[in-house]
Amino acid sequence: MILQLGYRYSRALMMLSIGDLVLDVTIVTEGKLRADDDNPASITMGGGGQAANFCAWAAKVGEPARLITRVGDDDGGHLLVAEMETLGVDVHAIWAAQPTGVIAVLVGPNGERTMATQRGASTGLRPDDLREAWFEGVRLIHVPAYSLFEDPLAGAARAAIAFVREYGSARMAHVLKDLAPDLLFATRAEAEALGIRLERLAAIPVVKLGESGCTVLGEFIASPQVDLVDATGAGDALAAAFCSSYLRGANPIEAAKYAVGVASDAVTHIGARPSAIP
């Protein structure tokens, strides 16, 4: 979900996301898994989390990005924050006694993904953790769906929206109607689960269609053909690229064409971040 504040500008614009920064453990198997046996695989570790991925991709396409998150005061948390800062993201982290979250991503031989999630410290962000100064200069706030469902993080996300604006499926539809986002990104399954036309929830709805591309305002935008390696984070890449292009004056169709190109690049390497892309 995206809330755009004000008008479009040609200069650099601060984008902010609030939510999870976690460790992704990606396991790419060489074949079908065999129970009670060793299975050859490529295993990598790197930063993940939808909010953090959005910021990483926003920085990749040249936009200032700021992340508000809560991580464990442990080695993993400090390394993940340092990695985001190296990517050029302005990170405001709340350090917690709980461990940093971890997501295990199992990628099958045909690119299908299965995820096992331990959110850890990320869902404990509270409204009173936020500081008004963190929202100065922000022109767009990105709020992952994960940030709206579980308190106290959901309360913090709403407080963040209030700062920037200044001065289940049925539940999600109600939340979206209440928040009235300018841009709404959803997968096809999410859009169908909401049970309501997305145009009634947001000014510009974008439906992500995986490797096929996306639709924006009902128009299909096809992705270029690439060799799929790992689709983790591709939707976050699409959202960040769309927002960057749209805020810089592109119309929704133009922004979607740019976004599917960036997302297609994202699936050609393992991991959710752009760091491995030259």
Beta strands, then each sheet from edge to edge (+ up, - down):
strand 1: 2-4
strand 2: 14-18
strand 3: 22-29
strand 4: 41-48
strand 5: 65-72
strand 6: 89-96
strand 7: 102-107
strand 8: 113-118
strand 9: 138-142
strand 10: 183-187
strand 11: 204-208
strand 12: 213-216
strand 13: 219-222
sheet 1: 1+ 9- 2- 5- 6-
sheet 2: 4+ 3- 7- 8+
sheet 3: 10+ 11+ 12- 13+
end
